[in-house]
Amino acid sequence: MAHPRDALSRRTLLISAIAALTVTGASGCRGSRWYPSEVTPNEYVLRSVIAGKKRTITRYETALANEDGPTDLLERLLGRHRHHLETLRERLPEHGNDEPWAPENSPDASTSSGPDTAAETAPASVSVSGLRVAEESAAGERPRQLPKLTDPGLAQLIASIGACEAAHAHLLKEEG
């Protein structure tokens, strides 16, 4: 028959082993070097931002085509969004284009909802206040995306784009 002191030692050893396995297992799944896909969290965020930029560019093009606001300002902001898109595309890995995935494969269904074609996303009319709301929304999304990134350079780029979007919203507010 086992002595109570031995049972306590076995119990302590068993609990310690389970705790060690739990800590080891949890840390292995959250490390930046391990990811169960060839598409990293950085790429998911990057593709989400690119999809949003494409929608924003379409909105600005629609506003300009319909003469829905101050042309000079809208052209200037559209140029900045195009520059952002070009810079983001340069950060994509070589194994893919910048088209978003199907909704079931999307990292965030709310920000990337399938193919992003002009016919599906082009609104009939866009007001300056609508553009401002879109800019504010995009700027508000950037801080939520940053913790998902492991590349400091990409995080800095996306934070800078968010700052530009906030400035765009301010400029549009002054116009509207």
CNS distance restraints for C-alpha pairs under 8 A (distance, minus, plus):
assign (resid   2 and name CA) (resid   6 and name CA) 6.52 0.50 0.50
assign (resid   2 and name CA) (resid   7 and name CA) 6.83 0.50 0.50
assign (resid   3 and name CA) (resid   7 and name CA) 6.59 0.50 0.50
assign (resid   4 and name CA) (resid   8 and name CA) 6.32 0.50 0.50
assign (resid   5 and name CA) (resid   9 and name CA) 6.41 0.50 0.50
assign (resid   6 and name CA) (resid  10 and name CA) 6.24 0.50 0.50
assign (resid   7 and name CA) (resid  11 and name CA) 6.02 0.50 0.50
assign (resid   8 and name CA) (resid  12 and name CA) 6.03 0.50 0.50
assign (resid   9 and name CA) (resid  13 and name CA) 6.05 0.50 0.50
assign (resid  10 and name CA) (resid  14 and name CA) 6.03 0.50 0.50
assign (resid  11 and name CA) (resid  15 and name CA) 6.15 0.50 0.50
assign (resid  12 and name CA) (resid  16 and name CA) 6.03 0.50 0.50
assign (resid  13 and name CA) (resid  17 and name CA) 6.12 0.50 0.50
assign (resid  14 and name CA) (resid  18 and name CA) 6.25 0.50 0.50
assign (resid  15 and name CA) (resid  19 and name CA) 6.12 0.50 0.50
assign (resid  16 and name CA) (resid  20 and name CA) 6.09 0.50 0.50
assign (resid  17 and name CA) (resid  21 and name CA) 6.18 0.50 0.50
assign (resid  18 and name CA) (resid  22 and name CA) 6.12 0.50 0.50
assign (resid  19 and name CA) (resid  23 and name CA) 6.18 0.50 0.50
assign (resid  20 and name CA) (resid  24 and name CA) 6.04 0.50 0.50
assign (resid  21 and name CA) (resid  25 and name CA) 5.89 0.50 0.50
assign (resid  22 and name CA) (resid  26 and name CA) 6.03 0.50 0.50
assign (resid  23 and name CA) (resid  27 and name CA) 6.06 0.50 0.50
assign (resid  24 and name CA) (resid  28 and name CA) 6.14 0.50 0.50
assign (resid  25 and name CA) (resid  29 and name CA) 6.56 0.50 0.50
assign (resid  26 and name CA) (resid  30 and name CA) 6.58 0.50 0.50
assign (resid  27 and name CA) (resid  31 and name CA) 6.24 0.50 0.50
assign (resid  28 and name CA) (resid  34 and name CA) 7.19 0.50 0.50
assign (resid  29 and name CA) (resid  34 and name CA) 6.74 0.50 0.50
assign (resid  29 and name CA) (resid  35 and name CA) 7.59 0.50 0.50
assign (resid  30 and name CA) (resid  34 and name CA) 7.43 0.50 0.50
assign (resid  31 and name CA) (resid  35 and name CA) 7.98 0.50 0.50
assign (resid  32 and name CA) (resid 150 and name CA) 6.68 0.50 0.50
assign (resid  35 and name CA) (resid  40 and name CA) 6.69 0.50 0.50
assign (resid  39 and name CA) (resid  43 and name CA) 6.09 0.50 0.50
assign (resid  39 and name CA) (resid  44 and name CA) 6.97 0.50 0.50
assign (resid  40 and name CA) (resid  44 and name CA) 6.43 0.50 0.50
assign (resid  41 and name CA) (resid  45 and name CA) 6.30 0.50 0.50
assign (resid  41 and name CA) (resid 148 and name CA) 6.48 0.50 0.50
assign (resid  41 and name CA) (resid 149 and name CA) 6.44 0.50 0.50
assign (resid  41 and name CA) (resid 150 and name CA) 7.84 0.50 0.50
assign (resid  42 and name CA) (resid  46 and name CA) 6.07 0.50 0.50
assign (resid  42 and name CA) (resid 148 and name CA) 7.11 0.50 0.50
assign (resid  42 and name CA) (resid 149 and name CA) 5.13 0.50 0.50
assign (resid  42 and name CA) (resid 150 and name CA) 6.57 0.50 0.50
assign (resid  42 and name CA) (resid 151 and name CA) 7.02 0.50 0.50
assign (resid  42 and name CA) (resid 154 and name CA) 7.81 0.50 0.50
assign (resid  43 and name CA) (resid  47 and name CA) 6.00 0.50 0.50
assign (resid  43 and name CA) (resid  92 and name CA) 6.89 0.50 0.50
assign (resid  43 and name CA) (resid  93 and name CA) 7.70 0.50 0.50
assign (resid  44 and name CA) (resid  48 and name CA) 6.21 0.50 0.50
assign (resid  44 and name CA) (resid 106 and name CA) 7.68 0.50 0.50
assign (resid  44 and name CA) (resid 107 and name CA) 5.81 0.50 0.50
assign (resid  45 and name CA) (resid  49 and name CA) 6.22 0.50 0.50
assign (resid  45 and name CA) (resid 107 and name CA) 7.47 0.50 0.50
assign (resid  45 and name CA) (resid 145 and name CA) 6.69 0.50 0.50
assign (resid  45 and name CA) (resid 148 and name CA) 7.47 0.50 0.50
assign (resid  45 and name CA) (resid 149 and name CA) 7.46 0.50 0.50
assign (resid  46 and name CA) (resid  50 and name CA) 6.18 0.50 0.50
assign (resid  46 and name CA) (resid  88 and name CA) 7.00 0.50 0.50
assign (resid  46 and name CA) (resid  91 and name CA) 7.96 0.50 0.50
assign (resid  46 and name CA) (resid  92 and name CA) 7.37 0.50 0.50
assign (resid  47 and name CA) (resid  51 and name CA) 6.12 0.50 0.50
assign (resid  47 and name CA) (resid  98 and name CA) 6.42 0.50 0.50
assign (resid  47 and name CA) (resid  99 and name CA) 7.58 0.50 0.50
assign (resid  47 and name CA) (resid 100 and name CA) 6.33 0.50 0.50
assign (resid  48 and name CA) (resid  52 and name CA) 6.31 0.50 0.50
assign (resid  48 and name CA) (resid 100 and name CA) 7.40 0.50 0.50
assign (resid  48 and name CA) (resid 107 and name CA) 7.76 0.50 0.50
assign (resid  48 and name CA) (resid 108 and name CA) 7.63 0.50 0.50
assign (resid  48 and name CA) (resid 111 and name CA) 6.14 0.50 0.50
assign (resid  48 and name CA) (resid 112 and name CA) 5.71 0.50 0.50
assign (resid  49 and name CA) (resid  53 and name CA) 6.14 0.50 0.50
assign (resid  50 and name CA) (resid  54 and name CA) 6.26 0.50 0.50
assign (resid  50 and name CA) (resid  85 and name CA) 6.22 0.50 0.50
assign (resid  50 and name CA) (resid  88 and name CA) 6.64 0.50 0.50
assign (resid  50 and name CA) (resid  89 and name CA) 7.37 0.50 0.50
assign (resid  50 and name CA) (resid  98 and name CA) 7.16 0.50 0.50
assign (resid  51 and name CA) (resid  55 and name CA) 6.46 0.50 0.50
assign (resid  51 and name CA) (resid  98 and name CA) 7.99 0.50 0.50
assign (resid  51 and name CA) (resid  99 and name CA) 7.56 0.50 0.50
assign (resid  51 and name CA) (resid 100 and name CA) 6.70 0.50 0.50
assign (resid  51 and name CA) (resid 111 and name CA) 7.77 0.50 0.50
assign (resid  51 and name CA) (resid 112 and name CA) 6.42 0.50 0.50
assign (resid  51 and name CA) (resid 116 and name CA) 6.82 0.50 0.50
assign (resid  52 and name CA) (resid  56 and name CA) 6.21 0.50 0.50
assign (resid  52 and name CA) (resid 111 and name CA) 7.00 0.50 0.50
assign (resid  52 and name CA) (resid 112 and name CA) 7.55 0.50 0.50
assign (resid  52 and name CA) (resid 138 and name CA) 7.72 0.50 0.50
assign (resid  53 and name CA) (resid  57 and name CA) 6.08 0.50 0.50
assign (resid  53 and name CA) (resid  81 and name CA) 6.67 0.50 0.50
assign (resid  53 and name CA) (resid  82 and name CA) 7.98 0.50 0.50
assign (resid  53 and name CA) (resid  84 and name CA) 7.73 0.50 0.50
assign (resid  53 and name CA) (resid  85 and name CA) 6.21 0.50 0.50
assign (resid  54 and name CA) (resid  58 and name CA) 6.25 0.50 0.50
assign (resid  54 and name CA) (resid  85 and name CA) 7.48 0.50 0.50
assign (resid  54 and name CA) (resid 116 and name CA) 7.57 0.50 0.50
assign (resid  55 and name CA) (resid  59 and name CA) 6.32 0.50 0.50
assign (resid  55 and name CA) (resid 116 and name CA) 7.51 0.50 0.50
assign (resid  55 and name CA) (resid 118 and name CA) 7.99 0.50 0.50
assign (resid  55 and name CA) (resid 121 and name CA) 6.52 0.50 0.50
assign (resid  55 and name CA) (resid 122 and name CA) 7.79 0.50 0.50
assign (resid  56 and name CA) (resid  60 and name CA) 6.33 0.50 0.50
assign (resid  56 and name CA) (resid  81 and name CA) 7.62 0.50 0.50
assign (resid  56 and name CA) (resid 134 and name CA) 7.40 0.50 0.50
assign (resid  57 and name CA) (resid  61 and name CA) 6.12 0.50 0.50
assign (resid  57 and name CA) (resid  78 and name CA) 6.26 0.50 0.50
assign (resid  57 and name CA) (resid  81 and name CA) 6.47 0.50 0.50
assign (resid  57 and name CA) (resid  82 and name CA) 7.05 0.50 0.50
assign (resid  58 and name CA) (resid  62 and name CA) 6.09 0.50 0.50
assign (resid  58 and name CA) (resid 118 and name CA) 6.69 0.50 0.50
assign (resid  58 and name CA) (resid 121 and name CA) 7.43 0.50 0.50
assign (resid  58 and name CA) (resid 122 and name CA) 6.07 0.50 0.50
assign (resid  59 and name CA) (resid  63 and name CA) 6.20 0.50 0.50
assign (resid  59 and name CA) (resid 122 and name CA) 6.51 0.50 0.50
assign (resid  59 and name CA) (resid 123 and name CA) 6.97 0.50 0.50
assign (resid  59 and name CA) (resid 126 and name CA) 6.48 0.50 0.50
assign (resid  59 and name CA) (resid 131 and name CA) 7.28 0.50 0.50
assign (resid  60 and name CA) (resid  64 and name CA) 6.15 0.50 0.50
assign (resid  60 and name CA) (resid  74 and name CA) 6.65 0.50 0.50
assign (resid  60 and name CA) (resid  75 and name CA) 7.94 0.50 0.50
assign (resid  60 and name CA) (resid  78 and name CA) 6.08 0.50 0.50
assign (resid  60 and name CA) (resid 126 and name CA) 7.74 0.50 0.50
assign (resid  60 and name CA) (resid 131 and name CA) 7.44 0.50 0.50
assign (resid  61 and name CA) (resid  65 and name CA) 6.03 0.50 0.50
assign (resid  61 and name CA) (resid  78 and name CA) 7.58 0.50 0.50
assign (resid  62 and name CA) (resid  66 and name CA) 6.09 0.50 0.50
assign (resid  62 and name CA) (resid 122 and name CA) 7.04 0.50 0.50
assign (resid  62 and name CA) (resid 123 and name CA) 7.26 0.50 0.50
assign (resid  62 and name CA) (resid 124 and name CA) 7.50 0.50 0.50
assign (resid  62 and name CA) (resid 125 and name CA) 6.64 0.50 0.50
assign (resid  62 and name CA) (resid 126 and name CA) 6.58 0.50 0.50
assign (resid  63 and name CA) (resid  67 and name CA) 5.80 0.50 0.50
assign (resid  63 and name CA) (resid  68 and name CA) 4.83 0.50 0.50
assign (resid  63 and name CA) (resid  69 and name CA) 6.86 0.50 0.50
assign (resid  63 and name CA) (resid  74 and name CA) 7.98 0.50 0.50
assign (resid  63 and name CA) (resid 125 and name CA) 6.52 0.50 0.50
assign (resid  63 and name CA) (resid 126 and name CA) 5.11 0.50 0.50
assign (resid  63 and name CA) (resid 127 and name CA) 6.74 0.50 0.50
assign (resid  63 and name CA) (resid 128 and name CA) 7.99 0.50 0.50
assign (resid  64 and name CA) (resid  68 and name CA) 6.21 0.50 0.50
assign (resid  64 and name CA) (resid  69 and name CA) 7.30 0.50 0.50
assign (resid  64 and name CA) (resid  71 and name CA) 6.46 0.50 0.50
assign (resid  64 and name CA) (resid  74 and name CA) 6.97 0.50 0.50
assign (resid  64 and name CA) (resid  75 and name CA) 7.57 0.50 0.50
assign (resid  66 and name CA) (resid 125 and name CA) 6.99 0.50 0.50
assign (resid  67 and name CA) (resid  71 and name CA) 7.07 0.50 0.50
assign (resid  68 and name CA) (resid 125 and name CA) 7.59 0.50 0.50
assign (resid  68 and name CA) (resid 126 and name CA) 6.52 0.50 0.50
assign (resid  68 and name CA) (resid 127 and name CA) 5.71 0.50 0.50
assign (resid  68 and name CA) (resid 128 and name CA) 6.97 0.50 0.50
assign (resid  69 and name CA) (resid  74 and name CA) 7.26 0.50 0.50
assign (resid  69 and name CA) (resid 127 and name CA) 6.85 0.50 0.50
assign (resid  69 and name CA) (resid 128 and name CA) 5.91 0.50 0.50
assign (resid  70 and name CA) (resid  74 and name CA) 6.18 0.50 0.50
assign (resid  70 and name CA) (resid 175 and name CA) 7.67 0.50 0.50
assign (resid  71 and name CA) (resid  75 and name CA) 5.96 0.50 0.50
assign (resid  72 and name CA) (resid  76 and name CA) 6.21 0.50 0.50
assign (resid  73 and name CA) (resid  77 and name CA) 6.20 0.50 0.50
assign (resid  74 and name CA) (resid  78 and name CA) 5.93 0.50 0.50
assign (resid  75 and name CA) (resid  79 and name CA) 6.13 0.50 0.50
assign (resid  76 and name CA) (resid  80 and name CA) 6.50 0.50 0.50
assign (resid  77 and name CA) (resid  81 and name CA) 6.32 0.50 0.50
assign (resid  77 and name CA) (resid 168 and name CA) 6.95 0.50 0.50
assign (resid  78 and name CA) (resid  82 and name CA) 6.21 0.50 0.50
assign (resid  79 and name CA) (resid  83 and name CA) 6.21 0.50 0.50
assign (resid  80 and name CA) (resid  84 and name CA) 6.20 0.50 0.50
assign (resid  81 and name CA) (resid  85 and name CA) 6.15 0.50 0.50
assign (resid  82 and name CA) (resid  86 and name CA) 6.20 0.50 0.50
assign (resid  83 and name CA) (resid  87 and name CA) 6.19 0.50 0.50
assign (resid  84 and name CA) (resid  88 and name CA) 6.09 0.50 0.50
assign (resid  84 and name CA) (resid 161 and name CA) 7.08 0.50 0.50
assign (resid  85 and name CA) (resid  89 and name CA) 6.08 0.50 0.50
assign (resid  86 and name CA) (resid  90 and name CA) 6.39 0.50 0.50
assign (resid  87 and name CA) (resid  91 and name CA) 6.86 0.50 0.50
assign (resid  88 and name CA) (resid  92 and name CA) 6.97 0.50 0.50
assign (resid  89 and name CA) (resid  98 and name CA) 6.80 0.50 0.50
assign (resid  91 and name CA) (resid 154 and name CA) 7.94 0.50 0.50
assign (resid  92 and name CA) (resid  96 and name CA) 7.53 0.50 0.50
assign (resid  92 and name CA) (resid  97 and name CA) 7.69 0.50 0.50
assign (resid  92 and name CA) (resid  98 and name CA) 7.41 0.50 0.50
assign (resid  99 and name CA) (resid 115 and name CA) 6.91 0.50 0.50
assign (resid  99 and name CA) (resid 116 and name CA) 7.39 0.50 0.50
assign (resid 100 and name CA) (resid 106 and name CA) 7.45 0.50 0.50
assign (resid 100 and name CA) (resid 112 and name CA) 6.76 0.50 0.50
assign (resid 100 and name CA) (resid 113 and name CA) 7.95 0.50 0.50
assign (resid 100 and name CA) (resid 114 and name CA) 6.14 0.50 0.50
assign (resid 100 and name CA) (resid 115 and name CA) 6.09 0.50 0.50
assign (resid 100 and name CA) (resid 116 and name CA) 7.26 0.50 0.50
assign (resid 101 and name CA) (resid 105 and name CA) 5.86 0.50 0.50
assign (resid 101 and name CA) (resid 106 and name CA) 5.75 0.50 0.50
assign (resid 101 and name CA) (resid 112 and name CA) 7.96 0.50 0.50
assign (resid 101 and name CA) (resid 114 and name CA) 5.94 0.50 0.50
assign (resid 101 and name CA) (resid 115 and name CA) 7.11 0.50 0.50
assign (resid 102 and name CA) (resid 106 and name CA) 6.22 0.50 0.50
assign (resid 102 and name CA) (resid 113 and name CA) 7.21 0.50 0.50
assign (resid 102 and name CA) (resid 114 and name CA) 4.84 0.50 0.50
assign (resid 102 and name CA) (resid 115 and name CA) 7.11 0.50 0.50
assign (resid 103 and name CA) (resid 109 and name CA) 5.99 0.50 0.50
assign (resid 103 and name CA) (resid 112 and name CA) 7.10 0.50 0.50
assign (resid 103 and name CA) (resid 113 and name CA) 5.30 0.50 0.50
assign (resid 103 and name CA) (resid 114 and name CA) 5.19 0.50 0.50
assign (resid 104 and name CA) (resid 109 and name CA) 7.75 0.50 0.50
assign (resid 106 and name CA) (resid 112 and name CA) 6.33 0.50 0.50
assign (resid 106 and name CA) (resid 113 and name CA) 7.33 0.50 0.50
assign (resid 106 and name CA) (resid 114 and name CA) 7.84 0.50 0.50
assign (resid 107 and name CA) (resid 112 and name CA) 7.68 0.50 0.50
assign (resid 108 and name CA) (resid 112 and name CA) 6.18 0.50 0.50
assign (resid 109 and name CA) (resid 113 and name CA) 5.53 0.50 0.50
assign (resid 116 and name CA) (resid 120 and name CA) 6.89 0.50 0.50
assign (resid 116 and name CA) (resid 121 and name CA) 6.87 0.50 0.50
assign (resid 117 and name CA) (resid 121 and name CA) 6.37 0.50 0.50
assign (resid 118 and name CA) (resid 122 and name CA) 5.31 0.50 0.50
assign (resid 126 and name CA) (resid 130 and name CA) 6.04 0.50 0.50
assign (resid 126 and name CA) (resid 131 and name CA) 6.92 0.50 0.50
assign (resid 127 and name CA) (resid 131 and name CA) 6.33 0.50 0.50
assign (resid 128 and name CA) (resid 132 and name CA) 6.17 0.50 0.50
assign (resid 128 and name CA) (resid 172 and name CA) 6.36 0.50 0.50
assign (resid 128 and name CA) (resid 175 and name CA) 7.66 0.50 0.50
assign (resid 128 and name CA) (resid 176 and name CA) 6.19 0.50 0.50
assign (resid 129 and name CA) (resid 133 and name CA) 6.22 0.50 0.50
assign (resid 129 and name CA) (resid 172 and name CA) 7.16 0.50 0.50
assign (resid 129 and name CA) (resid 173 and name CA) 7.16 0.50 0.50
assign (resid 129 and name CA) (resid 176 and name CA) 6.25 0.50 0.50
assign (resid 130 and name CA) (resid 134 and name CA) 6.25 0.50 0.50
assign (resid 131 and name CA) (resid 135 and name CA) 6.13 0.50 0.50
assign (resid 131 and name CA) (resid 169 and name CA) 7.69 0.50 0.50
assign (resid 131 and name CA) (resid 172 and name CA) 7.47 0.50 0.50
assign (resid 132 and name CA) (resid 136 and name CA) 6.10 0.50 0.50
assign (resid 132 and name CA) (resid 168 and name CA) 7.37 0.50 0.50
assign (resid 132 and name CA) (resid 169 and name CA) 4.68 0.50 0.50
assign (resid 132 and name CA) (resid 170 and name CA) 7.67 0.50 0.50
assign (resid 132 and name CA) (resid 172 and name CA) 5.59 0.50 0.50
assign (resid 132 and name CA) (resid 173 and name CA) 6.52 0.50 0.50
assign (resid 133 and name CA) (resid 137 and name CA) 6.05 0.50 0.50
assign (resid 133 and name CA) (resid 169 and name CA) 7.26 0.50 0.50
assign (resid 134 and name CA) (resid 138 and name CA) 6.17 0.50 0.50
assign (resid 135 and name CA) (resid 139 and name CA) 6.08 0.50 0.50
assign (resid 135 and name CA) (resid 165 and name CA) 5.30 0.50 0.50
assign (resid 135 and name CA) (resid 166 and name CA) 6.53 0.50 0.50
assign (resid 135 and name CA) (resid 168 and name CA) 6.57 0.50 0.50
assign (resid 135 and name CA) (resid 169 and name CA) 5.29 0.50 0.50
assign (resid 136 and name CA) (resid 140 and name CA) 6.05 0.50 0.50
assign (resid 136 and name CA) (resid 165 and name CA) 6.83 0.50 0.50
assign (resid 136 and name CA) (resid 166 and name CA) 5.99 0.50 0.50
assign (resid 136 and name CA) (resid 169 and name CA) 5.74 0.50 0.50
assign (resid 137 and name CA) (resid 141 and name CA) 6.27 0.50 0.50
assign (resid 138 and name CA) (resid 142 and name CA) 6.66 0.50 0.50
assign (resid 138 and name CA) (resid 162 and name CA) 6.96 0.50 0.50
assign (resid 138 and name CA) (resid 165 and name CA) 6.77 0.50 0.50
assign (resid 139 and name CA) (resid 143 and name CA) 7.85 0.50 0.50
assign (resid 139 and name CA) (resid 161 and name CA) 7.83 0.50 0.50
assign (resid 139 and name CA) (resid 162 and name CA) 4.46 0.50 0.50
assign (resid 139 and name CA) (resid 163 and name CA) 6.71 0.50 0.50
assign (resid 139 and name CA) (resid 164 and name CA) 7.92 0.50 0.50
assign (resid 139 and name CA) (resid 165 and name CA) 5.25 0.50 0.50
assign (resid 139 and name CA) (resid 166 and name CA) 5.43 0.50 0.50
assign (resid 140 and name CA) (resid 144 and name CA) 7.62 0.50 0.50
assign (resid 140 and name CA) (resid 162 and name CA) 7.49 0.50 0.50
assign (resid 141 and name CA) (resid 145 and name CA) 6.49 0.50 0.50
assign (resid 141 and name CA) (resid 162 and name CA) 7.96 0.50 0.50
assign (resid 142 and name CA) (resid 146 and name CA) 6.38 0.50 0.50
assign (resid 142 and name CA) (resid 158 and name CA) 6.63 0.50 0.50
assign (resid 142 and name CA) (resid 159 and name CA) 6.26 0.50 0.50
assign (resid 142 and name CA) (resid 162 and name CA) 5.57 0.50 0.50
assign (resid 143 and name CA) (resid 147 and name CA) 7.61 0.50 0.50
assign (resid 143 and name CA) (resid 159 and name CA) 7.16 0.50 0.50
assign (resid 143 and name CA) (resid 162 and name CA) 7.96 0.50 0.50
assign (resid 144 and name CA) (resid 148 and name CA) 7.93 0.50 0.50
assign (resid 145 and name CA) (resid 149 and name CA) 7.17 0.50 0.50
assign (resid 146 and name CA) (resid 155 and name CA) 5.74 0.50 0.50
assign (resid 146 and name CA) (resid 158 and name CA) 7.52 0.50 0.50
assign (resid 146 and name CA) (resid 159 and name CA) 7.40 0.50 0.50
assign (resid 149 and name CA) (resid 154 and name CA) 7.44 0.50 0.50
assign (resid 149 and name CA) (resid 155 and name CA) 6.23 0.50 0.50
assign (resid 150 and name CA) (resid 155 and name CA) 7.70 0.50 0.50
assign (resid 151 and name CA) (resid 155 and name CA) 6.22 0.50 0.50
assign (resid 152 and name CA) (resid 156 and name CA) 6.11 0.50 0.50
assign (resid 153 and name CA) (resid 157 and name CA) 6.24 0.50 0.50
assign (resid 154 and name CA) (resid 158 and name CA) 6.16 0.50 0.50
assign (resid 155 and name CA) (resid 159 and name CA) 6.05 0.50 0.50
assign (resid 156 and name CA) (resid 160 and name CA) 6.08 0.50 0.50
assign (resid 157 and name CA) (resid 161 and name CA) 6.23 0.50 0.50
assign (resid 158 and name CA) (resid 162 and name CA) 6.18 0.50 0.50
assign (resid 159 and name CA) (resid 163 and name CA) 6.32 0.50 0.50
assign (resid 160 and name CA) (resid 164 and name CA) 6.33 0.50 0.50
assign (resid 161 and name CA) (resid 165 and name CA) 6.20 0.50 0.50
assign (resid 162 and name CA) (resid 166 and name CA) 6.25 0.50 0.50
assign (resid 163 and name CA) (resid 167 and name CA) 6.29 0.50 0.50
assign (resid 164 and name CA) (resid 168 and name CA) 6.10 0.50 0.50
assign (resid 165 and name CA) (resid 169 and name CA) 6.21 0.50 0.50
assign (resid 166 and name CA) (resid 170 and name CA) 6.35 0.50 0.50
assign (resid 167 and name CA) (resid 171 and name CA) 6.26 0.50 0.50
assign (resid 168 and name CA) (resid 172 and name CA) 6.13 0.50 0.50
assign (resid 169 and name CA) (resid 173 and name CA) 6.05 0.50 0.50
assign (resid 170 and name CA) (resid 174 and name CA) 6.38 0.50 0.50
assign (resid 171 and name CA) (resid 175 and name CA) 6.52 0.50 0.50
assign (resid 172 and name CA) (resid 176 and name CA) 6.11 0.50 0.50
